[in-house]
Amino acid sequence: MSACTADPDLHGHLRLIDPEPHWRGEVLGIRAGIDFEPGPRVIEALDHGVTIPIRFQSRIGPPLRRLPITDDPRSHRFEIRYLPLIRHYELTDLRSGEQTSYPRLAMVRDALAQPRWMETRHRDRHSGGSGWRLQARVEIDRKRLPSPMRLPVWFDRNWGLGDDWHTWKPEEYGGQ
């Protein structure tokens, strides 16, 4: 295990559950759940009022380039926060604006695990983007944490939670 990678047993994990490319009309998306097991420092931060930002990222680009041409700047984002006065956890889907409240963190985790469709920037299966590879991942968006936390969390394994890129070839997502 490298120094930059979190041990899931000690530090928690964050990963996509069964991600699959899926077309809705002429819009390509990824259908997946999110498996989130926060580590002790993430739970402590939640208990102290820190909002935990989770970001689903997708990108699509030519198969032979290292860096895809289009990174989706409108990534699908979620926020988890603890509301101490009512002793509930709140899950917010920032794309749809939907907010749900749960009495236990395990219930938030169950809600995140439910498969949902998250769109990519690819809009037309017959467009010039055919032949491009599709990639997706999920991570804690450390850039959206409160300012005093941003630098320290880059060196803390509890906050380095995230998935490796899942990659699909065009024939796997119908990109001809």
C-alpha positions in Angstrom: 0.0 0.0 0.0 1.5 3.3 -1.0 1.8 6.3 1.3 -0.8 8.3 -0.7 -3.5 5.6 -0.7 -5.9 5.1 2.2 -6.3 1.7 3.8 -10.0 1.0 3.5 -10.1 -0.9 6.8 -8.5 2.0 8.8 -9.4 5.1 6.8 -12.7 4.3 5.0 -13.4 4.3 1.3 -15.4 6.0 -1.4 -16.1 4.2 -4.7 -18.7 3.7 -7.4 -21.0 0.7 -7.2 -21.4 -1.2 -10.5 -21.0 1.8 -12.8 -22.5 1.3 -16.3 -22.8 3.7 -19.2 -26.5 4.4 -20.0 -28.1 6.5 -22.7 -31.2 8.6 -22.0 -32.4 9.7 -25.4 -29.3 11.3 -26.9 -27.6 12.0 -23.6 -24.9 9.6 -22.2 -24.8 9.1 -18.5 -23.4 6.7 -15.9 -25.8 4.7 -13.8 -24.1 3.8 -10.4 -24.4 3.9 -6.7 -21.8 5.4 -4.4 -20.2 3.3 -1.6 -19.1 5.7 1.1 -17.5 4.5 4.3 -16.0 7.6 6.0 -13.0 7.2 8.2 -12.7 8.5 11.8 -11.4 11.9 10.9 -14.2 12.5 8.3 -16.8 11.5 10.9 -15.2 13.8 13.5 -15.3 16.7 11.0 -19.0 16.0 10.2 -19.7 16.0 14.0 -18.0 19.4 14.2 -20.1 20.9 11.5 -17.9 20.4 8.4 -19.8 19.8 5.2 -18.4 16.8 3.3 -18.4 17.4 -0.5 -18.5 14.4 -2.7 -17.9 14.8 -6.5 -18.8 12.4 -9.3 -16.6 13.2 -12.3 -16.9 12.0 -15.9 -14.8 12.7 -18.9 -14.7 11.6 -22.5 -11.9 11.9 -25.0 -9.9 10.3 -27.8 -8.5 6.8 -26.9 -4.8 7.6 -27.6 -4.5 10.8 -25.7 -3.3 10.9 -22.1 -5.5 13.8 -21.1 -9.1 13.8 -22.4 -10.2 16.8 -24.3 -13.4 17.4 -22.4 -13.4 17.2 -18.6 -17.0 17.7 -17.3 -16.8 20.9 -15.3 -20.4 20.4 -14.2 -19.6 17.3 -12.2 -22.4 15.7 -10.2 -21.9 16.9 -6.6 -23.3 15.8 -3.3 -22.9 17.3 0.2 -23.3 15.5 3.5 -23.7 17.6 6.7 -24.6 16.9 10.3 -27.4 19.1 11.8 -26.7 19.0 15.6 -29.8 20.7 16.8 -32.1 18.1 15.3 -29.4 15.3 15.3 -29.9 14.4 11.7 -27.6 14.1 8.7 -28.5 15.9 5.5 -27.7 14.7 2.0 -27.9 17.3 -0.7 -27.8 16.5 -4.4 -26.5 19.8 -5.8 -27.5 19.1 -9.4 -31.2 18.5 -8.6 -31.3 20.6 -5.4 -32.9 17.6 -3.6 -32.3 17.6 0.2 -33.0 14.6 2.4 -32.5 14.2 6.1 -31.7 11.0 8.0 -31.3 10.3 11.7 -28.2 8.1 11.1 -25.1 8.3 8.9 -25.7 4.7 7.9 -29.0 5.8 6.3 -27.2 8.5 4.3 -24.8 5.8 3.1 -27.7 3.6 2.0 -29.2 6.5 0.1 -25.9 7.2 -1.7 -25.7 3.5 -2.6 -28.9 3.5 -4.5 -28.2 3.5 -8.3 -28.7 6.9 -9.9 -28.1 8.3 -13.4 -25.4 11.0 -13.6 -25.0 12.7 -17.0 -21.8 13.3 -18.9 -21.2 16.0 -21.5 -21.6 13.6 -24.4 -24.9 14.5 -26.0 -25.2 12.6 -29.3 -24.2 9.0 -29.9 -23.8 9.7 -33.6 -21.6 12.8 -33.2 -17.9 13.3 -33.8 -17.2 12.0 -30.3 -17.6 8.5 -31.5 -14.6 6.3 -30.8 -13.8 8.2 -27.7 -13.3 6.5 -24.3 -15.5 7.3 -21.4 -14.2 7.6 -17.8 -15.9 8.2 -14.5 -14.9 8.3 -10.8 -16.0 9.6 -7.4 -14.0 11.4 -4.7 -14.1 13.7 -1.7 -13.8 17.2 -3.3 -11.0 18.5 -1.0 -11.0 21.8 -2.8 -14.5 22.6 -1.4 -13.6 22.0 2.2 -13.3 25.0 4.5 -10.1 27.0 3.9 -8.2 26.1 7.1 -8.6 22.4 6.2 -7.6 22.4 2.6 -3.8 22.0 3.0 -3.8 19.5 5.9 -6.3 17.2 4.2 -4.0 16.6 1.2 -1.6 14.8 3.6 -4.2 12.9 5.6 -5.2 9.4 4.3 -8.7 9.8 5.8 -9.4 12.5 3.3 -7.8 10.9 0.2 -10.9 8.8 -0.4 -11.8 8.2 -4.0 -12.1 5.8 -6.8 -9.7 5.1 -9.6 -11.0 6.0 -13.1 -13.4 3.5 -14.5 -12.9 3.4 -18.3 -15.2 2.2 -21.1 -14.4 1.8 -24.8 -16.9 3.1 -27.4 -18.3 -0.4 -28.1 -19.1 -0.7 -24.4 -21.2 2.4 -24.2 -22.7 2.4 -27.8 -20.4 5.2 -29.1 -19.9 3.4 -32.4 
